[in-house]
Amino acid sequence: MTISPKNWPLKAGAFSLLAATALAGVDQALKIWATAALQPVGSAQLLPGFIELRYVLNDGMAFSMLSGQRWLLLGGTGL
């Protein structure tokens, strides 16, 4: 089965939207799991000395930039 050239952008857009929605769902599910499993204990060793999961909160954006300056983050989002 081939996709006709005129329908290709519609199908690609639908696939992209579906993929983004699925990834956002997986991301949220992992955050819920991490909060439930790691928050009470703080950390968990998967492979001792090699892989350890730690529960930390990030108040800012990437790498805690603008941490504690929520008003600036909200203002930037509005732009």
Backbone bond lengths (Angstrom), bond angles and torsions (degrees), N, CA, C in turn:
res aa  C-N    CA-C-N  psi(-1)  N-CA   C-N-CA  omega(-1)  CA-C   N-CA-C  phi
1 M - - - 1.444 - - 1.530 108.54 -
2 T 1.298 116.67 130.28 1.460 121.29 178.65 1.521 109.41 -112.15
3 I 1.298 114.56 154.51 1.466 120.99 178.27 1.516 107.61 -97.00
4 S 1.317 115.65 129.58 1.456 118.21 179.32 1.527 109.31 -68.32
5 P 1.328 117.37 147.23 1.465 120.77 -177.29 1.524 113.99 -56.13
6 K 1.321 118.22 -34.02 1.465 118.31 -177.26 1.529 112.27 -76.12
7 N 1.337 118.86 -23.72 1.465 121.67 178.83 1.524 112.74 -91.21
8 W 1.332 117.76 -10.74 1.459 121.03 -175.53 1.527 113.07 -58.58
9 P 1.334 121.06 -47.81 1.474 119.19 -179.33 1.528 112.91 -61.05
10 L 1.321 117.47 -36.21 1.459 120.86 179.51 1.522 110.44 -65.79
11 K 1.323 117.17 -44.70 1.464 121.06 -179.83 1.527 110.81 -68.03
12 A 1.327 117.16 -38.99 1.463 120.44 178.52 1.525 110.19 -65.57
13 G 1.320 117.43 -40.63 1.460 121.08 178.35 1.518 111.63 -65.21
14 A 1.330 116.89 -41.65 1.460 120.87 178.90 1.526 110.45 -64.82
15 F 1.327 117.05 -41.69 1.463 120.72 178.49 1.527 110.40 -64.39
16 S 1.326 117.24 -42.59 1.466 121.01 179.85 1.526 110.96 -62.48
17 L 1.316 116.80 -42.64 1.461 121.12 178.56 1.524 110.82 -64.35
18 L 1.317 116.99 -42.68 1.458 121.41 178.32 1.528 110.91 -63.74
19 A 1.332 117.07 -43.89 1.467 120.94 179.70 1.526 110.86 -64.28
20 A 1.327 117.80 -43.17 1.464 121.24 179.51 1.527 111.04 -64.12
21 T 1.322 116.97 -40.42 1.461 121.19 178.65 1.525 110.82 -65.27
22 A 1.328 116.65 -42.43 1.464 120.78 178.56 1.526 110.98 -63.59
23 L 1.321 117.48 -43.77 1.465 120.75 179.34 1.524 111.79 -65.01
24 A 1.325 117.11 -39.28 1.466 120.39 177.13 1.529 110.37 -64.39
25 G 1.327 116.89 -38.98 1.463 120.96 177.34 1.520 112.27 -64.12
26 V 1.331 116.90 -43.72 1.466 121.24 177.43 1.526 110.09 -63.29
27 D 1.329 117.19 -42.25 1.463 121.77 178.65 1.525 110.70 -59.02
28 Q 1.322 117.12 -47.67 1.464 120.65 -179.29 1.526 111.26 -65.86
29 A 1.338 117.48 -38.79 1.465 120.66 178.31 1.528 110.85 -63.35
30 L 1.331 117.44 -41.09 1.465 120.75 178.11 1.524 111.60 -66.44
31 K 1.325 117.57 -35.97 1.463 120.21 177.50 1.525 110.83 -66.49
32 I 1.316 116.87 -40.57 1.468 120.70 177.64 1.525 109.97 -64.04
33 W 1.334 116.75 -44.13 1.461 120.98 178.48 1.527 110.81 -61.81
34 A 1.328 117.46 -46.89 1.464 121.10 -178.46 1.521 110.95 -61.52
35 T 1.315 117.28 -41.03 1.461 120.51 178.80 1.525 110.58 -64.01
36 A 1.325 117.09 -45.32 1.462 120.81 -178.35 1.528 112.27 -69.20
37 A 1.325 117.37 -39.54 1.461 120.58 -174.23 1.523 113.51 -88.35
38 L 1.316 118.11 -35.58 1.460 120.40 -171.94 1.520 114.80 -102.16
39 Q 1.321 118.49 -28.37 1.466 119.54 -177.01 1.531 112.14 -58.71
40 P 1.337 119.55 -44.18 1.470 118.22 -179.00 1.531 113.84 -64.74
41 V 1.329 118.19 -32.03 1.468 120.84 -175.00 1.520 113.29 -104.39
42 G 1.316 118.39 -19.95 1.462 122.21 179.18 1.508 114.53 89.97
43 S 1.333 117.48 -43.65 1.460 119.97 179.16 1.524 109.72 -155.08
44 A 1.322 115.13 161.67 1.462 121.65 178.00 1.521 108.62 -144.33
45 Q 1.321 116.69 132.41 1.460 121.92 178.55 1.525 108.86 -88.70
46 L 1.323 116.45 123.48 1.461 120.48 174.64 1.524 110.01 -90.15
47 L 1.307 116.54 -51.50 1.466 123.67 173.04 1.524 106.07 -127.36
48 P 1.324 117.98 103.92 1.469 120.67 -174.89 1.530 112.64 -50.56
49 G 1.316 114.85 129.26 1.448 121.46 -179.74 1.515 114.57 81.55
50 F 1.333 116.90 -3.34 1.463 119.61 -176.88 1.525 112.38 -128.02
51 I 1.330 117.93 -52.95 1.468 121.78 -178.35 1.526 109.35 -128.28
52 E 1.334 115.16 122.81 1.456 122.02 177.79 1.529 108.42 -135.55
53 L 1.316 116.95 133.15 1.460 121.74 175.90 1.521 108.22 -98.57
54 R 1.333 116.70 133.28 1.466 121.95 178.39 1.519 109.24 -124.64
55 Y 1.324 115.17 142.23 1.458 120.59 177.80 1.522 108.87 -94.46
56 V 1.325 116.87 116.65 1.463 122.40 176.19 1.524 108.28 -135.72
57 L 1.322 116.31 153.14 1.458 121.57 176.44 1.520 108.94 -107.22
58 N 1.311 116.47 139.96 1.456 122.87 178.68 1.525 107.87 -113.68
59 D 1.327 116.58 113.41 1.468 121.00 -177.70 1.522 113.22 -79.79
60 G 1.297 117.82 -20.79 1.460 120.74 -175.48 1.512 111.46 -107.05
61 M 1.327 114.76 -150.97 1.452 118.87 175.76 1.521 107.37 -95.01
62 A 1.294 120.17 -150.31 1.458 122.80 -174.91 1.527 111.62 -53.71
63 F 1.323 115.60 132.85 1.462 123.15 177.26 1.528 112.44 57.75
64 S 1.322 117.11 31.58 1.473 124.62 177.30 1.524 114.18 62.35
65 M 1.329 117.94 21.49 1.460 119.44 175.41 1.526 108.62 -63.89
66 L 1.291 117.31 140.86 1.469 125.33 -177.94 1.524 111.97 61.27
67 S 1.317 117.19 27.60 1.455 121.21 178.75 1.525 109.67 -60.32
68 G 1.319 116.51 132.62 1.455 121.57 -179.96 1.516 114.00 79.73
69 Q 1.309 118.50 3.29 1.465 122.07 179.50 1.530 109.43 -117.56
70 R 1.318 113.97 56.61 1.462 120.43 -175.67 1.525 112.36 -58.18
71 W 1.333 118.14 -34.75 1.470 121.32 -179.61 1.519 110.43 -61.31
72 L 1.334 117.17 -37.43 1.460 120.43 179.52 1.531 110.85 -71.04
73 L 1.327 116.45 -38.50 1.465 120.21 176.24 1.529 110.69 -62.71
74 L 1.324 116.44 -43.89 1.464 120.01 179.76 1.519 111.34 -65.39
75 G 1.329 117.22 -39.92 1.464 120.80 177.71 1.516 111.54 -63.96
76 G 1.324 117.16 -41.20 1.464 121.04 178.19 1.514 112.08 -66.68
77 T 1.323 116.77 -33.28 1.458 120.49 177.96 1.522 110.75 -66.56
78 G 1.318 116.80 -35.46 1.461 121.39 -179.46 1.514 113.72 -68.16
79 L 1.326 116.65 -20.42 1.463 119.60 179.27 1.476 107.68 -73.27
